[in-house]
Amino acid sequence: MRLDPGSREERNWRRAAGAIASLVGLWLAPTTVAASDGGSSSDPDAGTYLVRTLNGASAEALETTDAGVPTALHVEDGLAIAEYRRRPRADGRAGWDLRISGFERNHERIDAVYDIVLVLPLPVDASGRPAFETRQHAITPREGTEDASVPLIYGGEKVTLKRNVSLEKTFLPGLVGDPAKGRLPSLAGTGYAYTLWDTIVAFDEGFGARVQGWGSFRYDTNAKVPPPDPADPALAAYLITWIPSLRADVRPFALRIDVRPPALE
């Protein structure tokens, strides 16, 4: 495919390539950075969090080659729910369908390259090693109902989130801590640990005003692995909207997704 020099498509392609290269460097060489509150408002009429935070400045104006990995987030509660549904099996294993539904938020209107990161609690054993086997290689958000749906298309491409172990190793150590300071609560003692699933997307100015959808993920465990405890306030999933090229003091937006009590299918 040939892109016209100076066109929006050519600019986005170069920015996406640069962002991916920067992310690879961040994942392989973690950086400790300080972060401060970027300011926010819960009023949806005031625009999205990132639009308000940039306050009219372009993403390019706040870009830096030394952005580093964020150590704090701007977290807001959403209407989305994470429901763990157990599928009975007769072989000493347990099958689980994790479904995230009710996701909805305003579409960002900042011309930038984004890393969309789903933070998903999954079971671990006493030593902290994964205690699950995945039954699908990726999570594909969908639009519509479970009976009639299509993949979520953004920027002309189907959105697909894949497990990113490298990002987990660099992102999570500095991001778990005091929730009052914009960090994710520790899951120590819950039998679960955070896993990260992400994708890189370039801004689509033709997308609608709202981003809505749902998704599902299937995995197996030993039947003795306990289900998640929805009464534990620490246990939640998060969807993070991160512009990796921005200064580290611009906190990425994170939507908190509550866990619903497990159910049998």
N, C-alpha and C positions, 0 to 999 in steps of 0.2 A: 504494500500500500504506500503510495506517495503522498506526502503531506505538503501543502503549500507553505513555504517559509514565511514565518510571521503570523500564520493563521492561528485561530484559537485552538484548533485541534493539534497543531504542531507544538504550541506552547504547553498545552496540557500533557502531551506525550512526553515532552522533555522534563516537565515538572514531576510527572509520575515516575519516570525513570530515575530522576535525581532523588526523589523521596524513597524509592525502593533501595537505592544504593546506600542512602544515609541510614535507613532502618537496618540493613544488613550490618553496617558498621556498629550501630548501637547495640544490636543483639549480640554481636561477637565481642564487643568491648564496652561493658556497662560503665556508665558515668553517674557519679553521685552529684545531684544538683539540689539547690534550694528552690522552694516554690512558695508563692504568696497568693492570697486570695485575689482573684481577678475581679470580684464584685459581681452581683447577680440580682435578679428580680424574678419573683415567681409569677408575675403578670404576663400571660401569653401575648397580650396585645403589645407588649414592649419588644417583641421579637424573640428570637432564640437566644439562648445564653451566649453562644459564641458571637453572634451579631452584636449583642449588647456589649460584650467584653471588648471587642475590637473597636467599638464606638466610632464607626465610620472609616477606620483605617483599613487599608488593604492587607491581605495576608502577606503580600510581598514586603510590606513596610515593617512587619514584625518578624520576618524570617531571619534565621541565623544559622550559620554552619556549625555552631556548637550548642544545639538545642538541648541535647541530653534527654534522658528518659524522665518523664514526670514522676514526682514523688507525692503528688496530691491531686485530687479530683474535685470537681464541682458535682456533687451527687444530689439528685432530686428523685423523689418518689414518683412512680408512675402507676398506671392502671394494669400493666402487664402482670401476668401470673405464670410461675413455673410450676407445673404439676408433674410429679413423678408417678407413673402408673405401672404397677407390677403385672407382669405376664407370668402366670404359674407354669412351671415346667416340672417334669417328672424325673429329671436326671441329676438332682442335687444342685442345680443351678437356678438362678432367678433372672428372668428377663425384665428389663425396664424400658419403658417409653417415656422420655422426658419431653413434655410439650410446653412451649412458651406461647401464650396467646394474649390478645388484647393490647399488643404493642402499638403505640401511636405517639407521634411527636411532630412538631413543626419541621418542615424541610429547611435545612441550613441554606442561607443565601450568601455564602462566602466562596469566591472562586479560589479553590485550593485543592490539594490532594489530601484525602482523608484515610486514616487507618481505622476501620470499624472493628472493635474488639469486643467479643462476647466473653464475659467472665462467668464460668460455669462450674459450680461445685459438684465434684464427682468423688466416689468413695476411695479411700486409701486404707491400707492395713496399719497395724500398730507401729511399723517402722517408717510409715509415710510413703510407702511405695503404692503405685496404682493398684486398686483392687477391683478393676473393671476391664472388660474387653469390649471394644467398640464394634458395632455391627454396621457402621457406615463411616465412610472416610471424610465426610463433610456435612455441614448443616446448611441447607438451602432455604432461606426465608421465602414464604409464599404469601400471595394476596388472595382474598376471598375466604370462603368457608372451607372446612375440611372435606366437605362433600363436593365442592366445586371451586377449585383453586388453580392458580397459575404461579410459576416462579416470579419473585420480585425482580423486575428489570430496572436497572439504574445505569444511565450512561450507555444504553444500548446493550448492556451485558447482564447476564443472569448473575445475581449476587450469590456468592458461595463462600462460606466461612470454613476455614480449615484449621486444625489443631496446630499451634505454634509453640513448640517446646522451647525454642531459643528465646522467644519473647518472654515466656514464663520465667526463665532463668535471670533475665535482666530487669524485667518490669516489676515482678511481684516482690522481690526482697525489700525494695524501698517504698512499696506502695501499701503494705500491710502494717497496720498500727492503730492509732487513735482515730476513730471515725470523726470526732469533733475537729480534727485537723485535716479532713478531706481524705483520709486513708480508709482502706477496706478493713473490716474487723477480722481479727485472727480466727481461723477455724480450728485451732488446736483443741483437741479433745472431742470434736464433733464426729470423727470418723470420716470427714470429708476434707478435700483440699481444692483450691482454685485451679482450674485449667483455662487456657486462653485459646480462643478461636477467632481468627481475624481475616480481613480482606482489605485490599487497597482499592479505593475508588477515586476517580477524578470528578469534580463538580459537574453536575448536569443542570444547566440553567433552565431546561425545558421541563423538568420534573414538576409535579403538582405541589400544592401548598403543604400537604401533609404526607408523612411516611407512615404507612400502616402495614401490619402483617403479622404472621405467626410462623412458628417453626417447630420441628420435632427432631429428636435425637434418640437413637436406640443403642442400648448397651446391655451386657450380661454381667452378673456377679455370682459369687458363691451365695447360696441361699441363706447363709448365716450372717451375711453383711447386713447391718441394720439399715432401714430406710432413713431418709433425712427427717429430722425433727423440725416441723414448721414452727414449733413453739420457741425454738432457739432464735433470738433476734439477730444473731450473727450470720445465720444461714440465709443467703440470698444470692441471686444472680445479678449481673450488671451488664449493660450495654454501653460501651464507651465510644464516644466520637472524638477522635484525636487527630489534630493536624500536626504531624511530626516535625514539620519545618519551623513551627513557631517557637518563640522563646519559652524556656521551661517554666517561667512564672505565669504563663497562660494555662490555667488548669483545664484539662480535657473535661468535656461534659460526660456525666455518667447517669444513666437511668437505672434506678434500683428496681429489681423484679422480685416480688415476694414469692416465697415457696408455699404451695398449697399442700394440705395433708395428702399422703399417698393414697391411691385408690387401685382397686383391682379392675382390670379390663373385663 
